[in-house]
Amino acid sequence: MEEARKHLEEAEKLFQKAFEEFEIAREKNDSTHLRDACAKGWLSAVEATNALLVKRGVSEDRLPRSERGRRYMVFKHADRELRRLYLAIRDSLHIQGYYDGTLNFDEMREYLDDLRVYIQKIKEIGKA
């Protein structure tokens, strides 16, 4: 599970960067920084998802490299709650926040909270 731990550490580091970028964006009322926060948040979700997949027995060399593959693997290896969180984070941070630039600061805060829950739930998998 060393690989899963590394992915989770990277997810948490990226989450922290996303939160810091969000705070800067809010202070400056800057949509560019908000998009940067969304990008870092999405990368955090990708790393957390990689940890989930490794914990579920997917080898490092079989981790998906595309969103299509990642979505397939999430649906194959995650429970309903994690699938829903994953899709909400993807749609909010990756699509609405980064690509479309349509998230506001209140929404972003809520989605960062969802991301925090997603990471925490993945951390708890396999603990007795």
N, C-alpha and C positions, 0 to 999 in steps of 0.2 A: 504493500500500500504506500510505499515511498513515492511513487508517481502521483497518486491521488493527493498526497500531502503537498507536493510541490505545486500542483495545479491550484489547490485551495489557497496556498500562500500567495501565489500570483493573483488569484481572484481577489483576495483581501487587500493586497497592495493596490491593485487597480481600482477597487471600490473606494479606497481612501483617496486616491488621486481624483476620482470622479467627484467625490464629495467636496474636496478642496476646490476643484474647478467650478463646481456649482456655487460655492460660497463667493468666489471671485465674480462669477457671472451675476449673482444677485446684487452684490455690492455695487458693481459698475452698471447694472441693468444692461448687460451685454449679451446679445444673442449668439455671438461667435463663441464666447466662452461657454455658454450653455450647450451649444452643439458639441464642443470639445468634451464637456462633462458627460454628455450622452454617449459619445464614442467610447470613452474610458469605461463607462458603466456597462456598455454592451460587451466590451472585451472582457470585463470582469465576469459577466454572465457566461461567456464562452469558456473561460478557464474553469469556472465552477461546474459547468456542464461536462467538460472533459474529466474533471474529478469524479463526478457522478458516474460517468461511463466506465472509467477505470475501476471504480468500486464495484460496479456491476459485472466486471469480468472482461471488459473490452480491452484489448492490448493497445499499447501506445501506437503501434504502427497501423492500427485499424481505426483510430480516432478519425471522425469525419473532418474533411477540409473545407467543405462547402456548407452553406446554410441548409440546403436541401437534405444533405446527408445527416447533418446534426439534428434536424427536425425529425427525420425518420428514426434515428437512434434514440432520441428523447422519448418518442412515442413507444418505442420497443422496450426501453429499459426503465422508464420513470413511472411513478404512480400518477394518478389523476391530478392531485394537487400540484406536484412538481411540473407536470405538463402544462397546466394552466398558468402557473407562475412564469414558466419559460416563455410561453406565447405572449403573455401580457408584457413581459420585459422586452421581448423582441419587437413587438408592435409599438410599444411606447418609446423606448430609448433608441432603438436602431432605426425604425422607420419614421415615426412621428417626430422624434427629437433630432436625430442626426440628419436624415435625408430630407424630410419635409420642413424641419425647423418650426413646427407648430406647437410645441409644448410651451406652457408658461411655467413660471417658477413654482407655483403651488402644485401643479401636476408633477413636475420633476421631483419635488421633495417626496411625494407619495410613491413614485416609481423607484426612487432610491431606497425607500423603506421596503418595497417589495423585493428589490434586489438583495437587501440585507437578509430578509427572511429566506430567500432562495438559497443563499450561501449557507446560512445557518442550518437549514434542513439537510443540505447535502453533507455538511460537516458531521451531523448526527447519525448519518447512515453507517451502520456497522458497529456502532457503539453499543455495548451491553449495559 
